[in-house]
Amino acid sequence: MHLYSVLLYDTNYSLIYKNFNLSEFYFFVRSRIENAIIEIANVVIKNSNQEKFYQITEKLEDKTFHIYIYFHKDRHYIALTDDKYPANVIMEFLKELTDNEYNEYNEYTKYQELWQKYQDPVSVSKILQVKIQLEATKVTMLDSIDKVLERGDKIEDLIKKTEELEDISIKFKANATKLNSCCIML
């Protein structure tokens, strides 16, 4: 789950804030990716209606990316994530960004804090935390069921062997009685 970038534009489509996390990509292509993201964002913003929220899915080679566009008052927010980053968390992130007014004097300190906070969506989203706990519980339950089934198989094997021993002991007793009948002790 990766949050690759967030961009903030004003009403004149001027980029007033940007942040990128492209550490997953090779060092020498990061600046090209950054420029491509900004160019795509410029085109998307200028050609989109001023509605509330957009999600665009793009596929590049073997990776799927989501571009989220959020319009609020006189600001345009764009975020780029991979396909595993939850949409509800990115919506929460963009709405939190809108709650913090633009102020060039504080150098977007609050934006930086939010950027860092949302790099790990699990730490932010209670729903994701519950999903992860449920998944862990599910794995534990499946392991327990497998162990019970294995134990059941072992018990069935023991029952089979016990029945075989019982049959052998009955035959042994019958043979021993037959052999002992020929020899009478005085």
Secondary structure as GFF3:
##gff-version 3
##sequence-region A 1 186
A	DSSP	beta_strand	3	9	.	.	.	ID=ss1
A	DSSP	beta_strand	15	20	.	.	.	ID=ss2
A	DSSP	three_ten_helix	27	29	.	.	.	ID=ss3
A	DSSP	alpha_helix	30	46	.	.	.	ID=ss4
A	DSSP	beta_strand	53	60	.	.	.	ID=ss5
A	DSSP	beta_strand	63	72	.	.	.	ID=ss6
A	DSSP	beta_strand	75	82	.	.	.	ID=ss7
A	DSSP	alpha_helix	87	99	.	.	.	ID=ss8
A	DSSP	alpha_helix	109	117	.	.	.	ID=ss9
A	DSSP	alpha_helix	121	124	.	.	.	ID=ss10
A	DSSP	alpha_helix	126	181	.	.	.	ID=ss11
###
